[in-house]
């Protein structure tokens, strides 16, 4: 991805926003042999998922 920006942090933030915009918020989830279910993540769920990922990455 090529991003034009004022500085490196601005470029990273612009790239993040593009990637974040194309991330789905609805997923098909199956538990074993049970039929799959559609799960929609709320804004709060999405924020929590990012926090968990960032927390794991810091370890």
C-alpha positions in Angstrom: 0.0 0.0 0.0 1.3 3.4 -0.9 0.1 6.3 1.3 0.9 9.9 0.9 1.2 11.8 4.2 2.9 14.6 6.0 5.0 12.2 8.2 5.4 8.6 9.2 2.8 8.6 11.9 0.3 10.2 9.7 1.0 7.6 7.0 0.5 4.8 9.5 -2.7 6.3 10.7 -4.1 6.7 7.2 -3.1 3.1 6.4 -4.8 1.9 9.5 -8.0 3.7 8.7 -8.1 2.2 5.2 -7.6 -1.3 6.6 -10.1 -0.8 9.4 -12.7 0.4 7.0 -12.6 -2.9 5.1 -12.6 -5.1 8.1 -15.9 -7.0 8.4 -18.1 -6.7 11.5 -20.3 -9.7 10.7 -19.0 -13.3 10.9 -20.4 -16.7 10.3 -19.5 -18.8 13.3 -20.0 -22.6 13.8 -19.7 -24.5 17.0 -18.8 -28.1 16.3 -21.6 -29.8 14.2 -24.2 -27.1 15.1 -25.4 -24.9 12.2 -23.5 -21.8 11.7 -24.7 -18.5 13.2 -24.2 -15.0 12.0 -22.5 -12.9 14.7 -22.5 -9.1 14.4 -19.9 -7.2 16.5 -21.0 -3.9 17.9 -18.6 -0.9 18.0 -17.8 -1.8 21.6 -17.0 -5.4 20.6 -14.7 -4.2 17.8 -12.9 -1.9 20.2 -12.5 -4.7 22.7 -11.1 -7.0 20.0 -8.5 -4.3 19.1 -7.6 -3.9 22.8 -7.1 -7.6 23.2 -4.9 -7.8 20.1 -2.8 -4.8 21.2 -2.5 -6.3 24.7 -1.3 -9.6 23.3 1.2 -7.9 20.9 2.8 -6.1 23.8 3.8 -9.4 25.6 
